[in-house]
Amino acid sequence: MSIEYRIQTAVTAEQVANVFRSSGIRRPVDDLPRIQKMIDNADLILSAWDGEELVGIARAVTDFSYCCYLSDLAVSQTHQRMGIGKELVNRLQEHIGEEVALLLLSAPSAMDYYPQIGFAKAENAFLIKRAR
């Protein structure tokens, strides 16, 4: 199996929802217009493809100068534990450069994953949660 990584390649809301659903990440997968808005308003989308199938996605919002928020990192369950998530993060870091901090909010179930791919836990963050 050969995974192809792409940056800023068009993805559909349905493809992204399928990856989210398969990966176990909690996103509004049944609200395709909202998923489309998430795609349309991202500054960067890196994707992983197995042939014509989208199997991984990293979606980020950034100023390309100081900080980058990795709002989604998801890999289809069938393709997990193959280094795809780590490679998406590595390619994102290469694209934004070393002057840009990369941050994210982790699901409780992924707290042990992120340190394995280079993230340090931050104790100085605050959050106002979304209504839905």
N, C-alpha and C positions, 0 to 999 in steps of 0.2 A: 504494500500500500504506500503510495507516494502522496504526501500532503503538499498542496500548493498554497502559499501565503500571498495574499493580495492586500493592497492598501487603496482605499477609496474606490473599490469596485462596487457597483450597484448591487444591492440586496433588496429583496422584497420583504414586506412586513410578515408575510406568511412563512418565508424561509427563516427569518429571525425568530418568530414565535415558535417554530418547530424546534430550533436549537435550544431556546429557552426551556421549552416544555421537556425536551429530552434530557437536558442537563440537570434539571432539578432546581434551577434558579427560580426564585419567585418573582415573576413579572406578569403584567396584565395580558397574558397570551391570548385571551379570547376577545380582546379589544384591539383589533387590527388597525383601526384609525389612530389609536394612541401609540401603538408600536411604530406606525409610519411616522408620526411626529417625532418620536425618539430617534429614528433614523435620520429624518430630514434636518434635525437641529443639532446633531452631533458634529463636532469639528473634525473628528477622525474616526474612521471605521476600518479596522483591520480584520480580515476574514481568513479562515482556513477552509480549504476545499478538498474533498476527496472526489476527484473527477468533477462532476457537475453538482455534487451535493455539498451544501454549506454545512460544515461540521463544527465550526468554532467562530466566535466573534469577540472582538474587543471594541467597545464603543466608548469614546472619550470626548470630553469637553475641555478646551484648553485656550490659553492666550498665546501659546507658542513662545513664551518668554520667561515665565516665572513658575507657573503651576499647571498641572494637568490632572483632571479628575477622571479616573477610570470608572465610568458609571456601570459598565457591564463587562464581565469576562465570563463567557460560557462556552462549554464544549459538550457536544452530544455525548450521551452516556456510552454509546458504542465506540467512541474515540477517546475516552478519558484514559488517563494514566499512560499516555504516549508522548507527553511533553508538549502538546499543542498549546495549552494555556500558557506555559512558561515561554514558549517561542513567540506567541502573540505579544506578551508583555515585553520581551526582549526587543522585538521589532518596533513596538511602540516607543520604547525608550530610545532606540537608535534614531527614530524619526523626530522626536521632540528635542533631543539633545541633552547634554549633561547639565545644562544650566536650569533645566525645568524639573521641579519636584513632581513626582507621581504619587498621587494619593487615591485612596478608595475607602469605601465602607464595606465591611465584610458581613456576610450572613454568618450567624453563629456556627453553622455546620462547616464553614470554610476557614475558621480561625486558625487551624493548624496548617492549612495549605499555604497561605501567603508567606509566612516566614521561610518556607522551603524554596520559594522562588525569588527571594531577595528583599522582601518587604520587612520593615521594622515596625513593631507595634507602637502606636502613638497614644500617649495619655493626655494630650492637650487638644482634643477636638471637642466640638459642640455641635448639636444637631437640633433643628426644628423639624419634626417629622411631618410628612405630607398627610393630608386628610384621607387620601385613598390611593 
